[in-house]
């Protein structure tokens, strides 16, 4: 009997160690990145973008996970893979800006109040030509959007 009790304690201790190790590993990943983070400011015609504009970074590498961010009241954004993980896949990314719709009310979806009247050019939207290089470590990437064509010189 003493051997059986000792064996049971060793087994319980081993399981506790496994559970603690898994918990520490999962918690350590929350809010962290894959080694490349991106933040910056979006401006529209030289002014900080209003809060709520969506920014998507889609890596050009096959199978790379996209990252999403939203502008705050100062036009600043931080890219995330999901709510728990900051980051962007390093390398070249196609960058797309969009105005999300609000599906909260009854009836047809609406553009949220701070974004009404904002028109993003297709060159940063559906037909984006915007590309950014993301390097390992932290990247500060500002995005300047011009809604009016440049005046001829």
ChimeraX commands (.cxc) that place a marker at each C-alpha (Angstrom):
marker #1 position 0.00,0.00,0.00 radius 0.5
marker #1 position 2.73,2.59,0.76 radius 0.5
marker #1 position 4.19,2.12,-2.75 radius 0.5
marker #1 position 0.77,2.60,-4.33 radius 0.5
marker #1 position 0.18,5.84,-2.37 radius 0.5
marker #1 position 3.63,7.14,-3.29 radius 0.5
marker #1 position 3.03,6.32,-6.97 radius 0.5
marker #1 position -0.32,8.15,-6.87 radius 0.5
marker #1 position 1.33,11.28,-5.38 radius 0.5
marker #1 position 4.00,11.29,-8.08 radius 0.5
marker #1 position 1.31,10.95,-10.74 radius 0.5
marker #1 position -0.73,13.82,-9.23 radius 0.5
marker #1 position 2.39,16.01,-8.99 radius 0.5
marker #1 position 3.22,15.31,-12.63 radius 0.5
marker #1 position -0.31,16.29,-13.74 radius 0.5
marker #1 position -0.15,19.49,-11.66 radius 0.5
marker #1 position 3.16,20.38,-13.32 radius 0.5
marker #1 position 1.65,19.84,-16.78 radius 0.5
marker #1 position -1.42,21.96,-15.96 radius 0.5
marker #1 position 0.69,24.79,-14.48 radius 0.5
marker #1 position 3.04,24.74,-17.47 radius 0.5
marker #1 position 0.14,24.93,-19.93 radius 0.5
marker #1 position -1.52,27.76,-17.99 radius 0.5
marker #1 position 1.70,29.80,-17.88 radius 0.5
marker #1 position 2.27,29.23,-21.61 radius 0.5
marker #1 position -1.26,30.34,-22.56 radius 0.5
marker #1 position -1.21,33.39,-20.28 radius 0.5
marker #1 position 2.23,34.43,-21.52 radius 0.5
marker #1 position 0.87,34.60,-25.07 radius 0.5
marker #1 position -1.94,37.02,-24.25 radius 0.5
marker #1 position -1.27,40.51,-25.62 radius 0.5
marker #1 position 2.08,39.52,-27.10 radius 0.5
marker #1 position 3.14,39.48,-30.71 radius 0.5
marker #1 position 4.90,37.20,-33.17 radius 0.5
marker #1 position 7.93,39.47,-33.23 radius 0.5
marker #1 position 6.57,42.19,-35.55 radius 0.5
marker #1 position 4.21,44.89,-34.33 radius 0.5
marker #1 position 2.77,47.84,-36.23 radius 0.5
marker #1 position 1.22,51.07,-35.05 radius 0.5
marker #1 position 0.91,54.47,-36.65 radius 0.5
marker #1 position -1.41,57.28,-37.61 radius 0.5
marker #1 position -3.84,57.59,-40.50 radius 0.5
marker #1 position -4.37,61.06,-41.90 radius 0.5
marker #1 position -6.95,62.10,-44.48 radius 0.5
marker #1 position -6.08,65.25,-46.43 radius 0.5
marker #1 position -3.51,66.11,-43.74 radius 0.5
marker #1 position -5.91,65.75,-40.78 radius 0.5
marker #1 position -6.06,62.83,-38.29 radius 0.5
marker #1 position -8.59,60.24,-39.45 radius 0.5
marker #1 position -11.77,59.98,-37.35 radius 0.5
marker #1 position -12.20,57.04,-34.98 radius 0.5
marker #1 position -13.38,53.73,-36.44 radius 0.5
marker #1 position -11.64,53.46,-39.81 radius 0.5
marker #1 position -10.56,49.85,-40.34 radius 0.5
marker #1 position -7.01,49.05,-41.46 radius 0.5
marker #1 position -6.14,45.59,-42.81 radius 0.5
marker #1 position -2.63,44.29,-43.46 radius 0.5
marker #1 position -2.68,41.19,-45.69 radius 0.5
marker #1 position 0.78,39.64,-46.02 radius 0.5
marker #1 position 1.88,38.73,-49.52 radius 0.5
marker #1 position 3.27,35.38,-48.28 radius 0.5
marker #1 position 1.00,32.44,-49.05 radius 0.5
marker #1 position -1.14,31.46,-46.09 radius 0.5
marker #1 position -0.12,34.48,-43.99 radius 0.5
marker #1 position -2.71,35.61,-41.44 radius 0.5
marker #1 position -4.09,39.09,-41.90 radius 0.5
marker #1 position -4.07,41.70,-39.13 radius 0.5
marker #1 position -6.65,44.37,-38.36 radius 0.5
marker #1 position -6.64,47.70,-36.56 radius 0.5
marker #1 position -9.01,50.64,-36.09 radius 0.5
marker #1 position -8.26,54.34,-35.80 radius 0.5
marker #1 position -8.83,56.10,-32.48 radius 0.5
marker #1 position -9.89,59.74,-31.98 radius 0.5
marker #1 position -6.36,60.91,-32.91 radius 0.5
marker #1 position -6.13,58.74,-36.05 radius 0.5
marker #1 position -3.75,56.29,-34.33 radius 0.5
marker #1 position -3.99,52.53,-34.87 radius 0.5
marker #1 position -2.42,49.31,-33.57 radius 0.5
marker #1 position -2.48,46.10,-35.63 radius 0.5
marker #1 position -3.71,42.82,-34.12 radius 0.5
marker #1 position -4.07,39.23,-35.27 radius 0.5
marker #1 position -6.98,38.92,-32.82 radius 0.5
marker #1 position -8.16,40.50,-29.57 radius 0.5
marker #1 position -5.38,38.76,-27.60 radius 0.5
marker #1 position -2.42,39.05,-29.95 radius 0.5
marker #1 position -0.72,42.10,-31.40 radius 0.5
marker #1 position 1.24,41.79,-34.61 radius 0.5
marker #1 position 1.68,41.54,-38.34 radius 0.5
marker #1 position 3.50,38.90,-40.38 radius 0.5
marker #1 position 6.91,40.39,-41.33 radius 0.5
marker #1 position 7.45,41.13,-45.03 radius 0.5
marker #1 position 5.45,43.01,-47.63 radius 0.5
marker #1 position 1.73,43.50,-46.95 radius 0.5
marker #1 position -1.15,44.83,-49.00 radius 0.5
marker #1 position -2.80,47.53,-46.87 radius 0.5
marker #1 position -6.49,48.30,-47.22 radius 0.5
marker #1 position -8.61,50.91,-45.43 radius 0.5
marker #1 position -12.38,50.69,-45.10 radius 0.5
marker #1 position -15.32,52.21,-43.32 radius 0.5
marker #1 position -17.14,49.52,-41.35 radius 0.5
marker #1 position -20.92,49.45,-41.26 radius 0.5
marker #1 position -22.93,49.47,-38.03 radius 0.5
marker #1 position -25.35,46.51,-37.96 radius 0.5
marker #1 position -26.61,47.21,-34.42 radius 0.5
marker #1 position -29.94,48.89,-35.14 radius 0.5
marker #1 position -33.12,47.87,-36.88 radius 0.5
marker #1 position -33.26,48.26,-40.63 radius 0.5
marker #1 position -30.39,48.67,-43.06 radius 0.5
marker #1 position -26.81,48.91,-41.83 radius 0.5
marker #1 position -25.58,52.45,-41.26 radius 0.5
marker #1 position -22.22,54.19,-41.36 radius 0.5
marker #1 position -21.28,55.15,-37.77 radius 0.5
marker #1 position -21.67,58.87,-37.02 radius 0.5
marker #1 position -17.97,59.91,-36.92 radius 0.5
marker #1 position -17.42,58.29,-40.35 radius 0.5
marker #1 position -20.39,59.75,-42.21 radius 0.5
marker #1 position -19.28,61.81,-45.17 radius 0.5
marker #1 position -15.82,60.20,-45.33 radius 0.5
marker #1 position -15.03,58.85,-48.78 radius 0.5
marker #1 position -11.89,56.76,-49.08 radius 0.5
marker #1 position -10.36,56.53,-52.57 radius 0.5
marker #1 position -10.28,53.09,-54.20 radius 0.5
marker #1 position -6.45,53.32,-54.21 radius 0.5
marker #1 position -6.53,52.52,-50.46 radius 0.5
marker #1 position -9.83,50.61,-50.49 radius 0.5
marker #1 position -11.23,47.91,-52.77 radius 0.5
marker #1 position -8.62,48.42,-55.50 radius 0.5
marker #1 position -5.76,49.22,-53.14 radius 0.5
marker #1 position -2.29,49.87,-54.47 radius 0.5
marker #1 position -0.93,50.53,-50.98 radius 0.5
marker #1 position 1.92,48.24,-49.89 radius 0.5
marker #1 position 4.00,48.44,-46.72 radius 0.5
marker #1 position 7.10,46.54,-45.62 radius 0.5
marker #1 position 6.91,45.17,-42.06 radius 0.5
marker #1 position 10.24,44.38,-40.40 radius 0.5
marker #1 position 10.74,42.21,-37.29 radius 0.5
marker #1 position 10.39,44.30,-34.11 radius 0.5
marker #1 position 8.25,47.41,-33.78 radius 0.5
marker #1 position 7.22,49.35,-36.91 radius 0.5
marker #1 position 5.75,52.85,-36.83 radius 0.5
marker #1 position 3.88,53.15,-40.15 radius 0.5
marker #1 position 1.86,56.28,-40.90 radius 0.5
marker #1 position -0.67,56.23,-43.73 radius 0.5
marker #1 position -1.47,59.49,-45.54 radius 0.5
marker #1 position -4.67,59.41,-47.61 radius 0.5
marker #1 position -5.45,62.15,-50.12 radius 0.5
marker #1 position -9.07,62.30,-51.26 radius 0.5
marker #1 position -8.52,65.10,-53.77 radius 0.5
marker #1 position -6.28,64.73,-56.81 radius 0.5
marker #1 position -3.02,66.68,-56.58 radius 0.5
marker #1 position -3.20,70.11,-58.18 radius 0.5
marker #1 position -1.27,70.42,-61.46 radius 0.5
marker #1 position 2.06,72.23,-61.19 radius 0.5
marker link #1:1,2 radius 0.2
marker link #1:2,3 radius 0.2
marker link #1:3,4 radius 0.2
marker link #1:4,5 radius 0.2
marker link #1:5,6 radius 0.2
marker link #1:6,7 radius 0.2
marker link #1:7,8 radius 0.2
marker link #1:8,9 radius 0.2
marker link #1:9,10 radius 0.2
marker link #1:10,11 radius 0.2
marker link #1:11,12 radius 0.2
marker link #1:12,13 radius 0.2
marker link #1:13,14 radius 0.2
marker link #1:14,15 radius 0.2
marker link #1:15,16 radius 0.2
marker link #1:16,17 radius 0.2
marker link #1:17,18 radius 0.2
marker link #1:18,19 radius 0.2
marker link #1:19,20 radius 0.2
marker link #1:20,21 radius 0.2
marker link #1:21,22 radius 0.2
marker link #1:22,23 radius 0.2
marker link #1:23,24 radius 0.2
marker link #1:24,25 radius 0.2
marker link #1:25,26 radius 0.2
marker link #1:26,27 radius 0.2
marker link #1:27,28 radius 0.2
marker link #1:28,29 radius 0.2
marker link #1:29,30 radius 0.2
marker link #1:30,31 radius 0.2
marker link #1:31,32 radius 0.2
marker link #1:32,33 radius 0.2
marker link #1:33,34 radius 0.2
marker link #1:34,35 radius 0.2
marker link #1:35,36 radius 0.2
marker link #1:36,37 radius 0.2
marker link #1:37,38 radius 0.2
marker link #1:38,39 radius 0.2
marker link #1:39,40 radius 0.2
marker link #1:40,41 radius 0.2
marker link #1:41,42 radius 0.2
marker link #1:42,43 radius 0.2
marker link #1:43,44 radius 0.2
marker link #1:44,45 radius 0.2
marker link #1:45,46 radius 0.2
marker link #1:46,47 radius 0.2
marker link #1:47,48 radius 0.2
marker link #1:48,49 radius 0.2
marker link #1:49,50 radius 0.2
marker link #1:50,51 radius 0.2
marker link #1:51,52 radius 0.2
marker link #1:52,53 radius 0.2
marker link #1:53,54 radius 0.2
marker link #1:54,55 radius 0.2
marker link #1:55,56 radius 0.2
marker link #1:56,57 radius 0.2
marker link #1:57,58 radius 0.2
marker link #1:58,59 radius 0.2
marker link #1:59,60 radius 0.2
marker link #1:60,61 radius 0.2
marker link #1:61,62 radius 0.2
marker link #1:62,63 radius 0.2
marker link #1:63,64 radius 0.2
marker link #1:64,65 radius 0.2
marker link #1:65,66 radius 0.2
marker link #1:66,67 radius 0.2
marker link #1:67,68 radius 0.2
marker link #1:68,69 radius 0.2
marker link #1:69,70 radius 0.2
marker link #1:70,71 radius 0.2
marker link #1:71,72 radius 0.2
marker link #1:72,73 radius 0.2
marker link #1:73,74 radius 0.2
marker link #1:74,75 radius 0.2
marker link #1:75,76 radius 0.2
marker link #1:76,77 radius 0.2
marker link #1:77,78 radius 0.2
marker link #1:78,79 radius 0.2
marker link #1:79,80 radius 0.2
marker link #1:80,81 radius 0.2
marker link #1:81,82 radius 0.2
marker link #1:82,83 radius 0.2
marker link #1:83,84 radius 0.2
marker link #1:84,85 radius 0.2
marker link #1:85,86 radius 0.2
marker link #1:86,87 radius 0.2
marker link #1:87,88 radius 0.2
marker link #1:88,89 radius 0.2
marker link #1:89,90 radius 0.2
marker link #1:90,91 radius 0.2
marker link #1:91,92 radius 0.2
marker link #1:92,93 radius 0.2
marker link #1:93,94 radius 0.2
marker link #1:94,95 radius 0.2
marker link #1:95,96 radius 0.2
marker link #1:96,97 radius 0.2
marker link #1:97,98 radius 0.2
marker link #1:98,99 radius 0.2
marker link #1:99,100 radius 0.2
marker link #1:100,101 radius 0.2
marker link #1:101,102 radius 0.2
marker link #1:102,103 radius 0.2
marker link #1:103,104 radius 0.2
marker link #1:104,105 radius 0.2
marker link #1:105,106 radius 0.2
marker link #1:106,107 radius 0.2
marker link #1:107,108 radius 0.2
marker link #1:108,109 radius 0.2
marker link #1:109,110 radius 0.2
marker link #1:110,111 radius 0.2
marker link #1:111,112 radius 0.2
marker link #1:112,113 radius 0.2
marker link #1:113,114 radius 0.2
marker link #1:114,115 radius 0.2
marker link #1:115,116 radius 0.2
marker link #1:116,117 radius 0.2
marker link #1:117,118 radius 0.2
marker link #1:118,119 radius 0.2
marker link #1:119,120 radius 0.2
marker link #1:120,121 radius 0.2
marker link #1:121,122 radius 0.2
marker link #1:122,123 radius 0.2
marker link #1:123,124 radius 0.2
marker link #1:124,125 radius 0.2
marker link #1:125,126 radius 0.2
marker link #1:126,127 radius 0.2
marker link #1:127,128 radius 0.2
marker link #1:128,129 radius 0.2
marker link #1:129,130 radius 0.2
marker link #1:130,131 radius 0.2
marker link #1:131,132 radius 0.2
marker link #1:132,133 radius 0.2
marker link #1:133,134 radius 0.2
marker link #1:134,135 radius 0.2
marker link #1:135,136 radius 0.2
marker link #1:136,137 radius 0.2
marker link #1:137,138 radius 0.2
marker link #1:138,139 radius 0.2
marker link #1:139,140 radius 0.2
marker link #1:140,141 radius 0.2
marker link #1:141,142 radius 0.2
marker link #1:142,143 radius 0.2
marker link #1:143,144 radius 0.2
marker link #1:144,145 radius 0.2
marker link #1:145,146 radius 0.2
marker link #1:146,147 radius 0.2
marker link #1:147,148 radius 0.2
marker link #1:148,149 radius 0.2
marker link #1:149,150 radius 0.2
marker link #1:150,151 radius 0.2
marker link #1:151,152 radius 0.2
marker link #1:152,153 radius 0.2
view
